[in-house]
Amino acid sequence: ASEYIGYEESASLIEEKLCSGDGYDVLIGHSQGAILLSALLATNRMALLPRHPRAYIFNGAAIPNPFKDDLTDVQPPPEVTKKSETLFVVGHDDQINPPEGA
């Protein structure tokens, strides 16, 4: 896809939820959720969080095509790179988001 219809609305809802309360220890994204989470990180929208998660888990993700350049060029804030672990789960036989697109 060259654009994600409804991305701004979805991203805003996720940001609003993540910025409320005491934060989260782990953020898990599955399939489209993993793509959304990677897009939020690629565009530095996660920099607004009051407390960064200790870990991010991307299950069955693919590269967020509309944000591919952002993902390549992203410079995450030190809070993310120093305090957060990342796990990518890629299924060898995944037909929806195959490994070569992850």
VMD Tcl script that builds the backbone (N, CA, C; Angstrom):
set m [mol new atoms 306]
animate dup $m
set s [atomselect $m all]
$s set {name element resname resid chain x y z} {
  {N N ALA 1 A 0.839 -1.192 0.000}
  {CA C ALA 1 A 0.000 0.000 0.000}
  {C C ALA 1 A 0.877 1.246 0.000}
  {N N SER 2 A 0.452 2.240 -0.720}
  {CA C SER 2 A 1.203 3.495 -0.766}
  {C C SER 2 A 0.695 4.484 0.281}
  {N N GLU 3 A -0.473 4.202 0.851}
  {CA C GLU 3 A -1.001 5.000 1.949}
  {C C GLU 3 A -1.893 4.115 2.811}
  {N N TYR 4 A -2.030 4.485 4.056}
  {CA C TYR 4 A -2.904 3.748 4.964}
  {C C TYR 4 A -4.122 4.609 5.253}
  {N N ILE 5 A -5.240 4.209 4.709}
  {CA C ILE 5 A -6.486 4.938 4.930}
  {C C ILE 5 A -6.858 4.780 6.406}
  {N N GLY 6 A -7.106 5.903 7.063}
  {CA C GLY 6 A -7.467 5.884 8.478}
  {C C GLY 6 A -6.272 5.881 9.421}
  {N N TYR 7 A -5.054 5.985 8.862}
  {CA C TYR 7 A -3.856 5.944 9.710}
  {C C TYR 7 A -3.854 7.059 10.749}
  {N N GLU 8 A -4.106 8.284 10.334}
  {CA C GLU 8 A -4.038 9.422 11.272}
  {C C GLU 8 A -5.008 9.235 12.435}
  {N N GLU 9 A -6.210 8.811 12.131}
  {CA C GLU 9 A -7.205 8.589 13.185}
  {C C GLU 9 A -6.742 7.477 14.134}
  {N N SER 10 A -6.276 6.378 13.569}
  {CA C SER 10 A -5.796 5.256 14.389}
  {C C SER 10 A -4.588 5.667 15.225}
  {N N ALA 11 A -3.645 6.339 14.600}
  {CA C ALA 11 A -2.435 6.763 15.304}
  {C C ALA 11 A -2.777 7.708 16.453}
  {N N SER 12 A -3.696 8.617 16.219}
  {CA C SER 12 A -4.102 9.554 17.269}
  {C C SER 12 A -4.768 8.835 18.440}
  {N N LEU 13 A -5.610 7.855 18.143}
  {CA C LEU 13 A -6.255 7.084 19.214}
  {C C LEU 13 A -5.225 6.311 20.044}
  {N N ILE 14 A -4.262 5.708 19.371}
  {CA C ILE 14 A -3.211 4.961 20.073}
  {C C ILE 14 A -2.370 5.916 20.920}
  {N N GLU 15 A -1.973 7.037 20.353}
  {CA C GLU 15 A -1.185 8.033 21.102}
  {C C GLU 15 A -1.929 8.500 22.344}
  {N N GLU 16 A -3.209 8.803 22.176}
  {CA C GLU 16 A -4.027 9.277 23.300}
  {C C GLU 16 A -4.038 8.239 24.426}
  {N N LYS 17 A -4.233 6.993 24.070}
  {CA C LYS 17 A -4.272 5.924 25.065}
  {C C LYS 17 A -2.904 5.741 25.728}
  {N N LEU 18 A -1.850 5.752 24.938}
  {CA C LEU 18 A -0.505 5.538 25.477}
  {C C LEU 18 A -0.039 6.690 26.367}
  {N N CYS 19 A -0.542 7.890 26.095}
  {CA C CYS 19 A -0.129 9.055 26.887}
  {C C CYS 19 A -0.952 9.219 28.159}
  {N N SER 20 A -2.021 8.455 28.305}
  {CA C SER 20 A -2.825 8.557 29.516}
  {C C SER 20 A -2.363 7.512 30.521}
  {N N GLY 21 A -2.521 7.809 31.769}
  {CA C GLY 21 A -2.164 6.847 32.808}
  {C C GLY 21 A -0.673 6.769 33.065}
  {N N ASP 22 A -0.275 5.628 33.607}
  {CA C ASP 22 A 1.118 5.448 34.025}
  {C C ASP 22 A 2.002 4.825 32.962}
  {N N GLY 23 A 1.486 4.576 31.795}
  {CA C GLY 23 A 2.283 3.977 30.733}
  {C C GLY 23 A 2.169 2.464 30.737}
  {N N TYR 24 A 2.956 1.846 29.898}
  {CA C TYR 24 A 2.904 0.401 29.707}
  {C C TYR 24 A 4.313 -0.164 29.757}
  {N N ASP 25 A 4.439 -1.380 30.276}
  {CA C ASP 25 A 5.749 -2.026 30.315}
  {C C ASP 25 A 6.131 -2.601 28.962}
  {N N VAL 26 A 5.142 -3.164 28.258}
  {CA C VAL 26 A 5.389 -3.818 26.976}
  {C C VAL 26 A 4.283 -3.427 25.995}
  {N N LEU 27 A 4.671 -3.109 24.777}
  {CA C LEU 27 A 3.700 -2.873 23.715}
  {C C LEU 27 A 3.821 -4.016 22.723}
  {N N ILE 28 A 2.683 -4.656 22.427}
  {CA C ILE 28 A 2.653 -5.783 21.501}
  {C C ILE 28 A 1.796 -5.403 20.306}
  {N N GLY 29 A 2.356 -5.577 19.132}
  {CA C GLY 29 A 1.604 -5.366 17.915}
  {C C GLY 29 A 1.564 -6.650 17.116}
  {N N HIS 30 A 0.373 -7.046 16.678}
  {CA C HIS 30 A 0.239 -8.255 15.865}
  {C C HIS 30 A -0.275 -7.878 14.480}
  {N N SER 31 A 0.420 -8.303 13.455}
  {CA C SER 31 A 0.046 -8.100 12.068}
  {C C SER 31 A -0.155 -6.606 11.780}
  {N N GLN 32 A -1.381 -6.161 11.530}
  {CA C GLN 32 A -1.605 -4.737 11.246}
  {C C GLN 32 A -1.224 -3.870 12.443}
  {N N GLY 33 A -1.416 -4.393 13.650}
  {CA C GLY 33 A -1.018 -3.654 14.850}
  {C C GLY 33 A 0.484 -3.480 14.925}
  {N N ALA 34 A 1.234 -4.478 14.475}
  {CA C ALA 34 A 2.692 -4.379 14.448}
  {C C ALA 34 A 3.137 -3.367 13.392}
  {N N ILE 35 A 2.436 -3.339 12.281}
  {CA C ILE 35 A 2.744 -2.360 11.237}
  {C C ILE 35 A 2.441 -0.954 11.745}
  {N N LEU 36 A 1.311 -0.794 12.431}
  {CA C LEU 36 A 0.946 0.505 13.010}
  {C C LEU 36 A 1.984 0.944 14.038}
  {N N LEU 37 A 2.390 0.042 14.905}
  {CA C LEU 37 A 3.386 0.364 15.926}
  {C C LEU 37 A 4.707 0.767 15.285}
  {N N SER 38 A 5.124 0.058 14.235}
  {CA C SER 38 A 6.374 0.426 13.569}
  {C C SER 38 A 6.262 1.774 12.877}
  {N N ALA 39 A 5.088 2.086 12.332}
  {CA C ALA 39 A 4.881 3.394 11.702}
  {C C ALA 39 A 4.945 4.502 12.749}
  {N N LEU 40 A 4.365 4.274 13.930}
  {CA C LEU 40 A 4.422 5.265 15.005}
  {C C LEU 40 A 5.870 5.515 15.433}
  {N N LEU 41 A 6.653 4.456 15.516}
  {CA C LEU 41 A 8.067 4.613 15.866}
  {C C LEU 41 A 8.844 5.290 14.749}
  {N N ALA 42 A 8.552 4.915 13.506}
  {CA C ALA 42 A 9.268 5.472 12.357}
  {C C ALA 42 A 9.057 6.968 12.218}
  {N N THR 43 A 7.877 7.439 12.592}
  {CA C THR 43 A 7.567 8.862 12.450}
  {C C THR 43 A 7.799 9.632 13.754}
  {N N ASN 44 A 8.451 8.976 14.708}
  {CA C ASN 44 A 8.795 9.582 16.002}
  {C C ASN 44 A 7.589 10.034 16.806}
  {N N ARG 45 A 6.429 9.496 16.526}
  {CA C ARG 45 A 5.239 9.855 17.307}
  {C C ARG 45 A 5.312 9.275 18.709}
  {N N MET 46 A 6.117 8.244 18.895}
  {CA C MET 46 A 6.259 7.629 20.217}
  {C C MET 46 A 7.124 8.493 21.140}
  {N N ALA 47 A 7.809 9.474 20.584}
  {CA C ALA 47 A 8.646 10.353 21.395}
  {C C ALA 47 A 7.808 11.152 22.389}
  {N N LEU 48 A 6.511 11.247 22.154}
  {CA C LEU 48 A 5.624 12.030 23.018}
  {C C LEU 48 A 5.227 11.292 24.295}
  {N N LEU 49 A 5.540 10.007 24.374}
  {CA C LEU 49 A 5.116 9.230 25.533}
  {C C LEU 49 A 5.774 9.737 26.814}
  {N N PRO 50 A 5.001 9.828 27.894}
  {CA C PRO 50 A 5.577 10.271 29.165}
  {C C PRO 50 A 6.541 9.233 29.749}
  {N N ARG 51 A 6.303 7.974 29.452}
  {CA C ARG 51 A 7.189 6.894 29.919}
  {C C ARG 51 A 7.256 5.858 28.811}
  {N N HIS 52 A 8.473 5.515 28.416}
  {CA C HIS 52 A 8.623 4.571 27.314}
  {C C HIS 52 A 8.561 3.142 27.819}
  {N N PRO 53 A 7.959 2.256 27.036}
  {CA C PRO 53 A 7.865 0.848 27.420}
  {C C PRO 53 A 9.247 0.219 27.544}
  {N N ARG 54 A 9.314 -0.830 28.343}
  {CA C ARG 54 A 10.575 -1.561 28.484}
  {C C ARG 54 A 10.829 -2.442 27.274}
  {N N ALA 55 A 9.759 -2.780 26.534}
  {CA C ALA 55 A 9.929 -3.651 25.373}
  {C C ALA 55 A 8.820 -3.424 24.351}
  {N N TYR 56 A 9.178 -3.689 23.113}
  {CA C TYR 56 A 8.238 -3.690 21.997}
  {C C TYR 56 A 8.287 -5.079 21.377}
  {N N ILE 57 A 7.123 -5.645 21.083}
  {CA C ILE 57 A 7.051 -6.940 20.418}
  {C C ILE 57 A 6.265 -6.752 19.123}
  {N N PHE 58 A 6.899 -7.110 18.019}
  {CA C PHE 58 A 6.281 -7.017 16.699}
  {C C PHE 58 A 6.058 -8.440 16.207}
  {N N ASN 59 A 4.805 -8.879 16.164}
  {CA C ASN 59 A 4.478 -10.236 15.742}
  {C C ASN 59 A 3.817 -10.197 14.362}
  {N N GLY 60 A 4.457 -10.818 13.390}
  {CA C GLY 60 A 3.889 -10.866 12.046}
  {C C GLY 60 A 3.828 -9.513 11.375}
  {N N ALA 61 A 4.862 -8.722 11.553}
  {CA C ALA 61 A 4.886 -7.363 10.996}
  {C C ALA 61 A 5.403 -7.359 9.563}
  {N N ALA 62 A 5.148 -6.276 8.899}
  {CA C ALA 62 A 5.728 -6.003 7.588}
  {C C ALA 62 A 6.218 -4.560 7.621}
  {N N ILE 63 A 7.079 -4.227 6.708}
  {CA C ILE 63 A 7.559 -2.843 6.615}
  {C C ILE 63 A 6.370 -1.950 6.275}
  {N N PRO 64 A 6.188 -0.856 7.030}
  {CA C PRO 64 A 5.069 0.064 6.725}
  {C C PRO 64 A 5.406 0.899 5.489}
  {N N ASN 65 A 5.021 0.419 4.319}
  {CA C ASN 65 A 5.435 1.022 3.051}
  {C C ASN 65 A 5.294 2.540 2.963}
  {N N PRO 66 A 4.185 3.137 3.403}
  {CA C PRO 66 A 4.095 4.597 3.294}
  {C C PRO 66 A 5.140 5.318 4.152}
  {N N PHE 67 A 5.710 4.610 5.127}
  {CA C PHE 67 A 6.671 5.226 6.040}
  {C C PHE 67 A 8.046 4.577 5.929}
  {N N LYS 68 A 8.294 3.918 4.804}
  {CA C LYS 68 A 9.550 3.191 4.602}
  {C C LYS 68 A 10.765 4.113 4.736}
  {N N ASP 69 A 10.719 5.283 4.106}
  {CA C ASP 69 A 11.841 6.223 4.206}
  {C C ASP 69 A 12.010 6.731 5.632}
  {N N ASP 70 A 10.882 6.999 6.309}
  {CA C ASP 70 A 10.947 7.437 7.699}
  {C C ASP 70 A 11.603 6.372 8.565}
  {N N LEU 71 A 11.263 5.130 8.303}
  {CA C LEU 71 A 11.803 4.017 9.081}
  {C C LEU 71 A 13.308 3.906 8.881}
  {N N THR 72 A 13.758 4.122 7.661}
  {CA C THR 72 A 15.184 4.056 7.354}
  {C C THR 72 A 15.941 5.205 8.014}
  {N N ASP 73 A 15.331 6.382 8.052}
  {CA C ASP 73 A 16.002 7.587 8.539}
  {C C ASP 73 A 15.753 7.905 10.011}
  {N N VAL 74 A 14.898 7.152 10.678}
  {CA C VAL 74 A 14.481 7.501 12.036}
  {C C VAL 74 A 15.665 7.535 13.001}
  {N N GLN 75 A 15.624 8.508 13.858}
  {CA C GLN 75 A 16.594 8.643 14.943}
  {C C GLN 75 A 15.790 8.635 16.241}
  {N N PRO 76 A 15.509 7.446 16.780}
  {CA C PRO 76 A 14.682 7.391 17.980}
  {C C PRO 76 A 15.331 8.128 19.142}
  {N N PRO 77 A 14.505 8.684 20.025}
  {CA C PRO 77 A 15.062 9.360 21.185}
  {C C PRO 77 A 15.839 8.370 22.048}
  {N N PRO 78 A 16.840 8.851 22.787}
  {CA C PRO 78 A 17.656 7.963 23.627}
  {C C PRO 78 A 16.833 7.126 24.602}
  {N N GLU 79 A 15.692 7.653 25.074}
  {CA C GLU 79 A 14.859 6.891 26.009}
  {C C GLU 79 A 14.394 5.582 25.387}
  {N N VAL 80 A 14.175 5.596 24.084}
  {CA C VAL 80 A 13.703 4.395 23.401}
  {C C VAL 80 A 14.860 3.432 23.163}
  {N N THR 81 A 15.969 3.942 22.644}
  {CA C THR 81 A 17.066 3.048 22.280}
  {C C THR 81 A 17.814 2.503 23.495}
  {N N LYS 82 A 17.875 3.245 24.574}
  {CA C LYS 82 A 18.624 2.797 25.749}
  {C C LYS 82 A 17.788 2.004 26.735}
  {N N LYS 83 A 16.492 2.218 26.754}
  {CA C LYS 83 A 15.657 1.616 27.791}
  {C C LYS 83 A 14.664 0.594 27.260}
  {N N SER 84 A 14.629 0.374 25.963}
  {CA C SER 84 A 13.623 -0.525 25.397}
  {C C SER 84 A 14.275 -1.659 24.616}
  {N N GLU 85 A 13.766 -2.854 24.860}
  {CA C GLU 85 A 14.162 -4.033 24.094}
  {C C GLU 85 A 13.169 -4.205 22.958}
  {N N THR 86 A 13.575 -4.903 21.908}
  {CA C THR 86 A 12.703 -5.140 20.767}
  {C C THR 86 A 12.770 -6.603 20.361}
  {N N LEU 87 A 11.602 -7.193 20.105}
  {CA C LEU 87 A 11.515 -8.569 19.638}
  {C C LEU 87 A 10.662 -8.594 18.377}
  {N N PHE 88 A 11.199 -9.198 17.328}
  {CA C PHE 88 A 10.463 -9.394 16.085}
  {C C PHE 88 A 10.159 -10.876 15.946}
  {N N VAL 89 A 8.882 -11.204 15.752}
  {CA C VAL 89 A 8.459 -12.583 15.532}
  {C C VAL 89 A 8.001 -12.677 14.082}
  {N N VAL 90 A 8.732 -13.495 13.311}
  {CA C VAL 90 A 8.444 -13.626 11.893}
  {C C VAL 90 A 8.198 -15.100 11.588}
  {N N GLY 91 A 7.046 -15.397 11.017}
  {CA C GLY 91 A 6.708 -16.772 10.686}
  {C C GLY 91 A 7.301 -17.194 9.358}
  {N N HIS 92 A 8.040 -18.272 9.357}
  {CA C HIS 92 A 8.681 -18.778 8.145}
  {C C HIS 92 A 7.666 -18.989 7.021}
  {N N ASP 93 A 6.488 -19.480 7.360}
  {CA C ASP 93 A 5.464 -19.775 6.354}
  {C C ASP 93 A 4.322 -18.765 6.348}
  {N N ASP 94 A 4.547 -17.573 6.888}
  {CA C ASP 94 A 3.501 -16.538 6.935}
  {C C ASP 94 A 3.173 -16.107 5.508}
  {N N GLN 95 A 1.929 -16.310 5.095}
  {CA C GLN 95 A 1.494 -15.953 3.746}
  {C C GLN 95 A 0.953 -14.523 3.657}
  {N N ILE 96 A 0.607 -13.934 4.802}
  {CA C ILE 96 A 0.067 -12.572 4.814}
  {C C ILE 96 A 1.202 -11.547 4.852}
  {N N ASN 97 A 2.101 -11.685 5.809}
  {CA C ASN 97 A 3.284 -10.815 5.923}
  {C C ASN 97 A 4.517 -11.707 5.878}
  {N N PRO 98 A 4.928 -12.143 4.680}
  {CA C PRO 98 A 6.048 -13.068 4.566}
  {C C PRO 98 A 7.358 -12.469 5.073}
  {N N PRO 99 A 8.294 -13.330 5.462}
  {CA C PRO 99 A 9.560 -12.862 6.035}
  {C C PRO 99 A 10.301 -11.841 5.183}
  {N N GLU 100 A 10.243 -11.970 3.874}
  {CA C GLU 100 A 10.986 -11.027 3.023}
  {C C GLU 100 A 10.396 -9.615 3.082}
  {N N GLY 101 A 9.201 -9.450 3.593}
  {CA C GLY 101 A 8.600 -8.118 3.731}
  {C C GLY 101 A 8.691 -7.571 5.135}
  {N N ALA 102 A 9.316 -8.339 6.021}
  {CA C ALA 102 A 9.401 -7.920 7.424}
  {C C ALA 102 A 10.677 -7.142 7.690}
}
mol reanalyze $m
mol bondsrecalc $m
mol representation Tube
mol addrep $m
